[in-house]
Amino acid sequence: MTKLNIQTLGRKVADKRGNRKVRETATEIGITHSTLLRIEAGYLPDLDTFRKVCKWLGIDPGEVLGVKTAVPNMPKASVHFRKKQTLKPETAQALADLILTAQRAMMAMEK
């Protein structure tokens, strides 16, 4: 079996769709039929479409991208911002760095 990656995603989608109609399948996934056809032809979807397709396929997006995802049962951090809906880029970057550092520390403790 071919290793699943971003280049083989379209083939995996076409295989799962099988003989079903393009519009029917696209509606089920939550995308347009033209987007589904582009994915099957090998074009890369945007992130939201990629998420929907991976969910429909029942696969982990990390598997397609070749990255290791979170360890099962690892606590997950989430952030909810109230009041101001936009952040300065430097604030967002600092928060991302903080979360990644905390995740690495938790993973190191698991070993």
Phi, psi and omega per residue, in radians:
M1 nan 2.433 -3.140
T2 -1.225 2.402 3.113
K3 -1.122 2.369 -3.134
L4 -1.315 2.175 3.053
N5 -2.621 -3.119 -3.053
I6 -1.100 -0.519 3.127
Q7 -1.307 -0.497 -3.112
T8 -1.700 0.002 -3.122
L9 -1.021 -0.771 -3.128
G10 -1.048 -0.688 3.120
R11 -1.159 -0.688 3.122
K12 -1.111 -0.712 3.116
V13 -1.132 -0.816 -3.138
A14 -1.091 -0.689 3.118
D15 -1.100 -0.766 -3.130
K16 -1.196 -0.662 3.141
R17 -1.137 -0.653 3.118
G18 1.028 -2.200 -3.112
N19 -1.629 0.069 3.136
R20 -1.190 2.688 -3.138
K21 -1.208 2.547 -3.111
V22 -1.067 -0.828 -3.104
R23 -1.111 -0.693 3.122
E24 -1.080 -0.816 -3.130
T25 -1.164 -0.753 -3.141
A26 -1.052 -0.728 3.110
T27 -1.089 -0.732 3.123
E28 -1.074 -0.704 -3.138
I29 -1.286 -0.590 -3.091
G30 1.730 0.481 3.124
I31 -2.264 3.024 3.109
T32 -1.427 2.772 3.134
H33 -1.140 -0.604 3.129
S34 -1.169 -0.635 3.081
T35 -1.145 -0.728 3.108
L36 -1.055 -0.766 3.126
L37 -1.106 -0.688 3.105
R38 -1.122 -0.731 3.119
I39 -1.087 -0.787 3.133
E40 -1.113 -0.481 3.116
A41 -1.426 -0.059 3.072
G42 1.823 0.026 3.103
Y43 -1.347 2.601 -3.114
L44 -1.481 2.282 3.118
P45 -1.404 2.877 3.013
D46 -1.249 3.000 -3.028
L47 -1.088 -0.733 -3.127
D48 -1.135 -0.739 3.103
T49 -1.143 -0.725 3.108
F50 -1.002 -0.762 3.118
R51 -1.073 -0.805 -3.139
K52 -1.088 -0.751 -3.130
V53 -1.135 -0.775 3.119
C54 -1.081 -0.710 3.108
K55 -1.094 -0.773 3.136
W56 -1.109 -0.673 3.117
L57 -1.315 -0.327 -3.106
G58 1.306 0.608 -3.124
I59 -2.122 2.744 3.094
D60 -1.407 2.191 3.113
P61 -0.965 -0.554 3.109
G62 -1.083 -0.566 3.105
E63 -1.104 -0.720 3.141
V64 -1.205 -0.716 -3.084
L65 -1.422 -0.166 3.129
G66 1.323 0.515 3.106
V67 -2.090 2.594 3.122
K68 -1.376 2.284 3.137
T69 -1.619 -3.133 -3.083
A70 -1.000 2.576 3.098
V71 -1.227 2.362 3.116
P72 -0.971 2.541 3.123
N73 1.183 0.157 3.101
M74 -1.418 2.364 3.093
P75 -1.015 2.483 -3.135
K76 -1.937 2.435 3.101
A77 -1.658 2.453 3.036
S78 -2.412 2.662 -3.088
V79 -2.237 2.387 3.074
H80 -2.161 2.096 3.136
F81 -1.714 2.241 3.101
R82 -1.826 3.006 3.106
K83 1.041 -1.729 -3.042
K84 -1.238 2.186 -3.041
Q85 -1.558 -0.182 3.115
T86 -2.083 2.593 3.111
L87 -2.029 2.672 2.993
K88 -1.206 2.522 -3.132
P89 -0.945 -0.667 -3.131
E90 -1.200 -0.559 3.072
T91 -1.189 -0.800 3.113
A92 -1.058 -0.732 3.131
Q93 -1.144 -0.721 3.120
A94 -1.100 -0.726 3.099
L95 -1.141 -0.736 3.115
A96 -1.077 -0.768 3.117
D97 -1.085 -0.720 3.123
L98 -1.081 -0.819 -3.130
I99 -1.111 -0.756 3.130
L100 -1.144 -0.684 3.095
T101 -1.104 -0.750 3.116
A102 -1.121 -0.712 3.131
Q103 -1.120 -0.773 3.109
R104 -1.059 -0.710 -3.141
A105 -1.132 -0.718 3.132
M106 -1.168 -0.661 3.126
M107 -1.164 -0.673 3.124
A108 -1.139 -0.605 3.120
M109 -1.231 -0.478 -3.126
E110 -1.248 -0.441 -3.070
K111 -1.255 nan nan
